[in-house]
Amino acid sequence: MRATRDVVLEVGLEEVPARALQPLLTALERLSRERLNEARLAYEEIRTMGTPRRLVLHIMALAPRQEPMETTVRGPSRQVAYDADGNPSRQAVGFAQSQGVEVSDLRIQKVKGGEYVFALRRQEGEDTATLLPRLFSELIVKLPVSRPMRWGEGEFRFIRPIRWLLALYGDEPIPFSMAGINARPLTYGHRTMNPGPHPVADTRAYLSQLPEWGVILSPRRRQEIIQDEVTALAQKAGGQALLNEDLLAEVVGLVEFPTAFLGRFDERFLTLPADVLVTTLRHHQRVFPIGDAQRRLLPLFVGVRNGDHRHLETVVHGNERVIAARLADAEFFFEQDSKGTLDERLDELKRVVFLEGSGTLYEKTERVTALARTFALLSGLRDAVLNTVSRAAWLSKADLVTHLVREFPELQGIMGKEYALLDGEPKEVAQAIYEHYKPRTTDDDMPNSMAGVMVGLSDRLDTLACCFARGMQPSGSQDPYGLRRQAQGVVQLLWHAELPLDVKDIITRAVEPMAGHKGGQEDVVKNLMEFIQLRARTLFADAGMAVEVIDAVFADGLREVVDSWRRCRALAEFARHDEFLQLMTAYKRVANLATKQEGETGVAPEYLRDEAEKDLFAAVQKAQEQRVKALDKRDYTGYLRILLALKPSIDRFFDEVMVLVEDTRLRDNRLGLLAQTQTLFQGMARFDRLQVTVSRKVSKQ
């Protein structure tokens, strides 16, 4: 048998957006595994690598042929296939021919009480070299890309135009075409260091020679080089690099051959707020700031170029010139903004439309302030904290009309805090203005102040209510207003701050000020409720909660987020113990018969004849009182223990009492008793949604 060989597929592209590179590589690896498994092609390992100009799939030790496949096909029954003497009939012969087997190879098997003939078909696998062209084409076509583009005269769409294709199976070129490009055994190096084209003999030569042509193919290796060089240059300059994971990942996706360099800017710019400096350096020039031992900024930065050390001084000079110009702009805008207060800028919000049909930013500010104050009161906040909430909400959007935020949108909230402090506002107000934008992502920090939570919650709910009232909810993968992120933030804030706020109530309050609802206010509230509940389910699952536990708790709708999480945790913790099986067994015995009860579920004590049913009735009466107290205190573990304590009485009832007797009074009374027992299982979760296999580990939130 021929030996296994490595496979390399390279898709050469125009510049891929830096943030899109890693998601593309992850998707390519997943699709490759799925497709190889479907094609029954054995392999040792799959790696995906890439740079801004190429996506590369490396399959190690790919088998030379598909694994054979055996299938069993059922034919006619034995009586039809053979006569009384055991001779095959015309039907048997025809079936065998249709399956490509001899009649003598047919086998008889029993299926659900009958006997049928079966044909065993063995399908030999195709050569891997024959399959690869089709497999490569499917991988490229099915690779999920956001905002695909079309170029030339064709209809094919991809994230960027394809410029070349390379496909090798060991030393054997694999011929296939895509978007009018034919695969050839050659590649291209770094644009300026060693562009090529370069002929490639085999997969091993491809992987070993790319660095010689100025291409570090592995993103992980490029990240290591960048971290090491940036850290070393910062230390040599007497400081430490202020590395940022997002910026680091972006720079990795921008270069094929990284080389770090040290630059400087004028010390006078250190008088600017630190966030202004950092934003200018990171977001606009994609360089790393340098700080001292206390992380105070120094007039230094480290950048990364896409290339080697040749003409590096020109690169340094160019970056210093651009950064100086950007910082000079920031300095000018900051000086202009400092001449007025946030209060004085509120009137400017009246000239900025927030959302068509939902008024201006000034009107949004009015709504957010009212909501924030209401939510604060509902949460039990009073006095100074309540005043902080109101003031922070009132000033929360004023920085959006400052010169600096208009020029640097990334500074919204950040400059609101800086300008509030300059205006002499209390630091608690300034901090809440800054924090109300948090969390921006799932992994972002949460607000540290309750005022920041209240303003952030109100701001997000107002935005969601405006969009849903106008029929602008997301559809499919389209979410132009970032509403999924906003709804996720609502759940995170309610959860993080453990706010005792009913989700439907706060949604209703946010929707009330909206005019001209599409479909009516109730429908808007219902749709928004479902939208937020879906985000809560996702966040709970991401935190390690079993899906069926979430289903059971959310079956009757989301109420308070933190309370729903406590229910989930109590149920999941209880499900890890053997007692959970006992509880579920008792519940199912009750539920199976309780559903037969029609009409009222009352129990007449005078019709209780057997000691076992009297015992269950007494246990239910006692549990009803205990249940109310446990649920009022939200002691869900205690509540589950109350239910578990019913098991001996339930078991005795089913062992000693006949429920479905002919006497209708006794039968209905016993069914009523079981219905009352089942009612005890309501109030925390829907037990009919649970299976006895629930035992997933949950993380602490």
Protein Blocks (a to p, Z undefined) as FASTA:
>chain_A
ZZddddddddddddddfklmmmmmmmmmmmmmmmmmmnopacfbdcddddfkbccdddeh
iafbdcddddddddddfklmpcfkopacfklmmmmmmnopafklpccddeehiacddddd
ddddddfklmmmmmmmmmmmmpccehiadehjbfbdcfbdcfbdcddehjaccdddeehi
acdddddddfklonopaddfblmlmmmmmmmnopafblklmmmmmmmmmmmmmmmnopac
dddfklmmmmmmmpfbdcdddddddfklmmpcfklmmmmmmmmnopacdddfkopacfbd
ddddeddfehklmmmmmmmmmmmmmmmmmmmmmmmmmmpcfklmmmmmmmpcfbghiapf
klmmmmmmmmmmmmmmmnopahjlmmmmmmmmmmmmmmmmgmklmmmmmlgojlmmmmmm
mnopafklmmmmmmmmpcfbfkbccdfbfklmmmmmmmmmmmmmmmmmnopacehjbcfk
ommmmmmmmmmmmmmnopabdfklmmmmmmmmpghiahijklmmmmmmmmmmmmmmmmmm
mnopafklmmmmmmnopfbfklmmmmmmmmmmmmmpmklmmmmmmmmmmmmmmmmpgcjf
bdcfklpmbfklmmmmmmmmmmmmmmmmmmmnopaklmmmmmmmmmmmmmmmmmmpcfbl
fblmlmmmmmmmmmmmmmmmgojbcfklpcfkbccdcddZZ
